[in-house]
Amino acid sequence: MGFLKNIFKEDTKRKAFRDQLHNVLGFTPGELSLYTTALSHRSVREGADENNERLEFLGDAVLSSIVAHYLFMKYPYKGEGFLTEMRSKMVNRQQLNDIGIKMGLKKITIYNKHDNALKISQIFGNTLEALIGAVYLDRGYKKTQLWVEKYIISTHMFMDDLESIEINVKNKLYGWANKNGKVLEFETLGEKFENGRRLFTIGATVDGELIAEAKGYNKKDASQIAAQLAVDKLGL
């Protein structure tokens, strides 16, 4: 009886997980193990075959290809520079993180919820890329392309707004500093190991005064967030 009860529990869990995925994806997935891996952060599963980093690598390449094709068809008279910049805006870390949260990935991503730094990091954008990798392996390129265009690009990316967005907040801040004779610097304020990873604290200083600081698992992401906070604080 205990054996049958365990099987019933397992079937119930699988059905609940499949239903959750259907709500996020808009379709019923095939190979559930792929999606379990795609949703598993390395803070809870360290093995390369258990966490989502390999699928994130694959999904990043698939998404870049789909976005490139979408832009090529949408803007037939725009040059390579414009297309490259638009692709960067569409697939940047903050944008994908925001989309991942809106799609409900924060609720179903498997990560160390006691790690407060993870809650404010970019892991949900990474998870979204891993999910794209899983969809690609599960359903093939063409269906993944249609899914990304419908559920990610058309639903969450507003092209007119993206065209007018500054692609690099740091460049905007440097431009303001140069124009106003200010000395802008990004400094590493701290570095520590957290859950087996290096966590950096980067500060944006203007004429030696700390304006904003942010944390991230790489210096580039942390400095971009610090730059955005500084831009907001300075009212630029």
C-alpha positions in Angstrom: 0.0 0.0 0.0 2.8 2.4 0.9 4.4 1.8 -2.5 1.2 2.6 -4.3 0.7 5.7 -2.1 4.1 7.0 -3.1 3.4 6.4 -6.8 0.1 8.3 -6.4 2.0 11.2 -4.7 4.6 11.3 -7.4 1.9 11.3 -10.1 0.1 14.2 -8.3 3.3 16.2 -8.1 4.1 15.6 -11.8 0.6 16.7 -12.7 0.8 19.9 -10.6 4.3 20.7 -12.1 2.9 20.1 -15.6 0.0 22.4 -14.9 2.3 25.2 -13.5 4.4 24.9 -16.6 1.3 25.1 -18.9 0.3 28.3 -17.1 3.7 29.9 -17.8 4.4 28.4 -21.2 0.9 28.4 -22.8 1.4 24.8 -23.9 1.7 21.4 -22.2 5.4 20.4 -22.2 6.7 17.0 -23.2 9.9 16.0 -21.4 9.3 17.3 -17.9 12.9 16.5 -16.7 14.2 19.1 -19.2 12.1 21.8 -17.5 13.0 20.7 -14.0 16.6 21.2 -15.0 15.8 24.6 -16.6 14.2 25.8 -13.4 17.0 24.6 -11.1 19.6 27.2 -10.0 23.0 26.0 -9.0 22.5 27.4 -5.4 20.4 24.2 -4.8 21.9 21.8 -7.5 25.6 22.0 -8.1 26.0 19.3 -10.8 26.4 20.5 -14.3 23.8 18.0 -15.4 21.4 19.1 -12.7 21.3 22.9 -12.7 20.3 25.2 -15.5 23.6 26.7 -16.6 24.1 24.5 -19.7 20.5 25.1 -20.8 21.0 28.8 -20.2 24.0 28.8 -22.5 21.9 27.0 -25.2 18.8 29.2 -24.7 20.9 32.4 -24.9 22.1 31.3 -28.4 18.6 30.3 -29.6 17.1 33.5 -28.3 19.8 35.6 -30.0 19.1 33.8 -33.3 15.3 34.3 -33.0 15.6 37.9 -32.1 18.1 38.6 -35.0 15.6 37.0 -37.5 12.7 38.9 -36.0 14.5 42.3 -36.3 15.8 41.5 -39.8 12.2 40.9 -41.0 10.7 43.8 -39.0 13.2 46.5 -40.1 14.0 45.8 -43.8 15.7 49.1 -44.4 17.7 49.5 -41.2 21.4 49.0 -41.1 23.5 46.5 -39.1 24.4 49.0 -36.4 20.7 49.6 -35.6 19.8 45.9 -35.6 22.7 45.1 -33.3 21.7 47.8 -30.9 18.1 46.7 -30.9 19.1 43.1 -30.2 21.2 44.2 -27.3 18.2 46.1 -25.9 15.9 43.1 -26.3 18.1 40.5 -24.7 19.9 42.5 -22.0 20.0 41.0 -18.5 17.6 43.4 -16.8 15.0 43.2 -19.6 15.0 39.4 -19.5 14.9 39.3 -15.7 11.8 41.6 -15.7 10.1 39.4 -18.3 11.0 36.2 -16.4 9.3 37.7 -13.3 6.2 38.8 -15.2 5.9 35.3 -16.7 5.8 33.8 -13.2 9.3 32.3 -13.1 10.0 33.7 -9.6 7.3 31.4 -8.2 8.5 28.2 -9.9 12.3 28.6 -10.1 14.1 26.3 -7.7 16.8 28.3 -5.8 18.0 29.0 -2.3 15.3 31.3 -1.1 17.3 32.1 2.1 19.9 33.9 0.0 18.6 37.5 -0.1 21.2 38.5 -2.7 19.7 35.9 -5.1 16.2 37.4 -4.8 17.5 40.8 -6.2 19.9 39.3 -8.7 19.3 38.5 -12.4 18.7 34.8 -12.0 15.1 34.9 -13.4 16.4 36.2 -16.7 19.0 33.4 -16.7 16.2 31.0 -15.9 14.1 32.4 -18.8 17.1 31.6 -21.2 17.4 28.1 -19.7 13.6 27.6 -20.3 14.1 28.7 -24.0 16.8 26.1 -24.2 14.4 23.5 -22.8 11.6 24.4 -25.2 14.1 24.2 -28.1 15.2 20.6 -27.1 11.6 19.6 -26.4 9.8 21.1 -29.4 12.4 22.0 -32.0 13.6 25.4 -33.4 10.5 26.4 -35.4 8.0 25.9 -32.6 10.4 27.6 -30.2 10.7 30.6 -32.6 6.9 30.9 -32.8 6.6 30.6 -29.0 9.3 33.2 -28.3 7.7 35.7 -30.8 4.3 35.2 -29.3 4.9 34.9 -25.6 8.0 36.9 -25.1 8.5 39.5 -27.9 4.9 40.4 -28.7 3.7 40.2 -25.1 6.6 41.8 -23.3 8.8 43.7 -25.7 7.4 47.1 -26.9 9.5 47.9 -29.9 8.7 51.6 -30.1 9.8 52.1 -26.5 12.9 50.0 -27.0 14.0 52.2 -29.9 14.1 55.2 -27.7 15.8 53.6 -24.7 19.5 54.3 -23.9 21.3 51.1 -24.4 24.0 51.7 -21.9 23.2 53.6 -18.7 26.9 53.9 -17.9 27.5 55.7 -21.2 24.7 58.1 -20.3 26.2 58.7 -16.9 29.7 59.2 -18.4 28.3 61.6 -20.9 26.7 63.7 -18.2 29.9 63.7 -16.1 32.0 64.8 -19.1 29.6 67.6 -20.0 29.5 68.9 -16.5 33.2 68.5 -15.7 32.7 65.8 -13.1 34.9 62.8 -12.4 32.8 59.6 -12.5 34.3 56.4 -11.3 33.1 52.8 -10.6 34.8 51.2 -7.7 34.7 47.7 -6.2 33.6 48.4 -2.6 33.4 44.8 -1.6 33.9 41.2 -2.7 32.9 38.0 -0.8 32.0 34.4 -1.4 28.3 33.6 -1.1 26.9 30.1 -1.8 30.1 29.2 -3.7 30.1 32.3 -5.9 31.8 35.7 -5.7 29.4 38.5 -4.9 30.7 42.0 -5.8 29.6 45.4 -4.5 30.3 48.2 -7.0 29.9 51.9 -6.2 29.4 54.8 -8.5 31.2 57.9 -7.3 31.1 61.5 -8.6 34.0 63.7 -7.6 34.9 61.2 -4.9 31.4 61.1 -3.4 29.5 57.8 -3.4 26.2 58.3 -5.2 25.0 54.7 -5.5 26.0 51.1 -5.0 24.8 47.7 -6.1 25.6 44.0 -5.7 25.9 41.4 -8.5 27.6 38.1 -9.2 29.8 39.8 -11.8 31.2 43.4 -11.9 29.5 44.3 -15.2 26.0 43.6 -13.9 26.6 45.3 -10.6 28.1 48.4 -12.2 25.1 48.7 -14.6 22.7 48.5 -11.7 24.7 51.1 -9.8 24.7 53.3 -12.8 20.9 53.1 -13.1 20.5 53.9 -9.4 22.9 56.9 -9.9 21.0 58.1 -12.9 17.7 57.9 -11.0 19.2 59.7 -7.9 20.7 62.5 -10.0 17.4 62.9 -12.0 19.0 62.4 -15.4 
